Each structure stands twice: as C-alpha cells, then as structure tokens.
Amino acid sequence: MSDAIIEAVGVEKSYPQPDGTRIQVVGTTNLVIEAGKIIALLGPSGCGKSTLLRILTGLSQPSAGSLLWHGKPLNGQMPNVAVVFQSFALFPWLTVLENVEAPLEARSVAAVERRKRALRTLDTVGLDGFETAYPKELSGGMKQRVGFARALVVEPEVLFMDEPFSALDVLTAENLRGELLELWLNKKMPTSAIFIVTHNIEEAIILADRVMVLGRNPARVRSDFNIRLHHPRDRKSPRFLELVDYVYKVMTEPEVEHPLPDAETTAEIILPRGGITKEVMKKQEAPVRTTRYQMLPHAKVGGIAGLLELLHDRGGREDLFRLSEELVMDVEDLLPILEACVLLGFAWLKEGDVQITPQGSAFAEADIQQRKILFRQASLDHVTILKQIDSILKRKSDHSIADEFFHDILDEHFSEDEVQRQFETAMNWGRYAEIFDYDRGTGRLVQTEPPPAVEAPALSNHNSTPAPKS
C-alpha cells in the first residue's frame, strides 16, 4: 500500500494490575492512515479514542503490535506529526507569534527562519495583525487558530486533531470547520493527511473522506468506511442523513452488526510485511483480562428522567438524529443518557430510533416517591454493582461497608480514571434509589430503609408499544 503513511499492525494497549493481570483499553487493532485523506475517528466517551491517537502519534507505546512509518518500524523515533488539542494548550506568557515559533525553537530552527515560517503560517490561518497579542486577549476561536498555526508551522506529514472544536460555541466551531476544509481542499496546508478524533457525527461526515467508529471496553474498530460525497456537503441530502443514521446505529447498538447502506466498507486488514513477523502479533506474556464487567453510562438521574418524559410526551418513539438536533445536544452528551435508559429497561434502541418501554412510561407518569420505587427496582434488576452493594449491605451485621471495597472491585476491570467515574455514577443512582446512603467523610456506604410502600402505577398503554423485533 504505497500511499500508507502510518500503519498500526495488531496494536493493543493494556495496563498492568497488582495481581499480574492487565486491563485492556485498546483491543487488537489494524489501522492505516493514507496520504490525501481526512480520516475521522468516532466513538463514545471513554472508549479509547485519545489513547489510540497517542499511540498513532508515537506519544504512547503500544503494549503489543507495531507502528510502521512508510512501511518501516519507528524504532523509538518520533514520526513527523503534529497535534491540535481540544484545550488550546497555549503558553499564556508568550505572544501569538512566540507561541507559533515555540515548536520550531524546540527543533533548533534558526531565529530568522522560524520567524519567517511563523508569520507565513499565521497569515494562512487568518491571524495576521495579531502577532503581538497574548492568549488572554483572544476569543476561543482565535486561540484555536493559533493552535492550528503552531501545529502547521512544523510542516507535519500527518496533522492529528483531538476534538479540536468541542470547546467552542456552535457558530465558531462551524466557521473553523469551514476554514480547515478550505485550507485542505485548496492545498494551502503543508500536510499529507489529517486524522481527527471527534464525538460529533455530523462533523465527521462533513469533513472526512473516511470514517472509523470505535466500540469500547476494550476499544475496537466496529466500522470503517469511505464517504463518497463531494465537497461542500449538503447536511439535508438523503445520503448524508443516511450515513448519520448509520453511525448512530453503530454507536447505540454495540452488539449488532450493521451493514453500511448501499456501499462497501473499507475495513483495512493489514498483513505482516517486511520485517514484521508473527511474533509481533503475539500478546504480552501477562494475561489480559477478557471477562467483561458491566460499564455504567455516565448519566445523572435527572437526565434519564427528562428524556423519558420527553419520549412519553411524543408518543413513545423518536428518531435519534432528530432528537439530537432538537435538543441541541452532541451524541457525546445524549448517548450516555440513552444507554442508561436502555440498561435500566426504560427504553429500547432499534434501527436508529429510541422507543420507551412500559416501565419507562410508568416512570415518566409517576410522582417523586413512585419514581424512586421504580428506579430502585430497575437498578436492582439490571445494574450489577448496585445489586452487589445491596446484597453485601444486607449480609453485613452493621449494614455498612467501606467504599474502598467497591473501588477494588472496579479497579480489576477499568482504568484508574474510569474507576472513579463508574463509582460516582453508581453512587448517584444508588442514593437516588435509596439503596444506600454514602458518607464521603467516613468513606462508608450504609444500607437505608427502602422507600415507603406506594402502589406502583398501572402501566399506561397509550404511549407504549411492543418491544421491537430483531
């Protein structure tokens, strides 16, 4: 594959645990970054998108597999790439010009040459006239333009972008996407390929020539396809909407294999080549934990209740894409709430639609106390960690236990950051359902009396429909 710049061959990322096992964050992945293309990587929050980006840029070493640069192993060298970050990451004590010069200075480029290149790049991104300004004087959009300039000034062969527009308001983000695309299409960028990590489905399909969708726990490529639409792309065109709907299905129904509508997928299968042997494909000697532990979506009870009320009011069923548009929410924000509703048995996801269940309708119609009863029952029926907590508290003579116990359980299955997020979500749900109280000061969970017996409402039929058939 002569136009391949970067090839990931069987790469994995896992982290060692005290008992000698490893938590796998990125599963065995084969991936190609080709010259002349914008490639978008989509996936739910916490699925490993940024981890995979760091591996591809050489910032993080894979636990297994190899990274090839133009068909040859990197052997510890850094590839000619640059990264644009979500948080701008500018030096506040440097001017705009000095921020753009900084990576050239780090590469020992002569002062006159780096000044010339920095000025030329600032002019390219539309920041001429702001050379002496400091970051605090700039808007969010202008700060990100400085980030673009700083990345482009080193003339990278591949430009990596980690959710570069997510910290900006809607209009500014849309404007910058257009400017980036204009620079790319008019060949005003000194780069051969762009690799952008995003959670915004429309953004990916507006910009990219090729889209990859990651699953999670561990990360794996679930779909990899080309976008055969000419620029500029019409968001209202049937094909555009069809692709958006397809990606929604892939992201919201992780156990279902969805065929790409009316097109061939481009799933890349990279075979060993050159100096790469079968040894490269072997796993680490330490075993990788493959038992899947239930991952809770990071959704608050208020968000779950609000979505169920909205669905109930709309007849019980809604198209995900339309729902996202009307709520002005990115899939990154909406997806965890949808996943929580499905996990608790309050909704189904099918063919790009979300549909309320009879239990979900009952919850939407219930009063405050009745909702607690319904949420408690759903949690104890469907949520593993809450069932474990309830069972242990019932068996303990003092009906209490230290939170460290559950941190240790989660630590066997998730990374350090994810352990804390999982624990916080479990605490939010469990306390609302009155399964336990939690005292952060003492770090102990204490069993509570269940909510007073209130007759649950009869399940309403007018907003409920039968479960969708597979």
Buried (B, 14 or more C-beta within 10 A) or exposed (E): EEEBBBBBBBBBBBEEBEEEBBBBBBBBBBBBBBBEBBBBBBBBBBBBBBBBBBBBBBEBEBBBBBBBBEBEBBEEEEBBBBBBBBEBEBEEEBBBBBBBBBBBEEEEBEEEEBBEBBBBBBEBBBBEEBBEBBBEEBEBBBBBBBBBBBBBBBBBBBBBBBBBBBBBEEEBBBBBBEBBBEBBEEEEBBBBBBBBBBBBBBBBBBBBBBBBBBBBBBBBBBBBBBBEBEEEBEEEEEBBBBBBBBBBBBBBBBEEEBEBEEBEEBEBEBEBEEEBEEEBBEBEEBEBBEEEBEBBBBBBBEBBBBBBBBBBEEEBBBBBBEBBEEBEBBBBBBBBBBBBBBBBBBBBBBBBBBBBBBBBBBBBBBEEEBBBBBBBBBBBEBBEBBBBBBEBBEEEEEBBBEBEEBBEBBBBBBBEEBBEBBBEBBBBBBBBBBBBEBEEEEEBBBBBEBBEEEEBBEBBEEBBBEEEEE
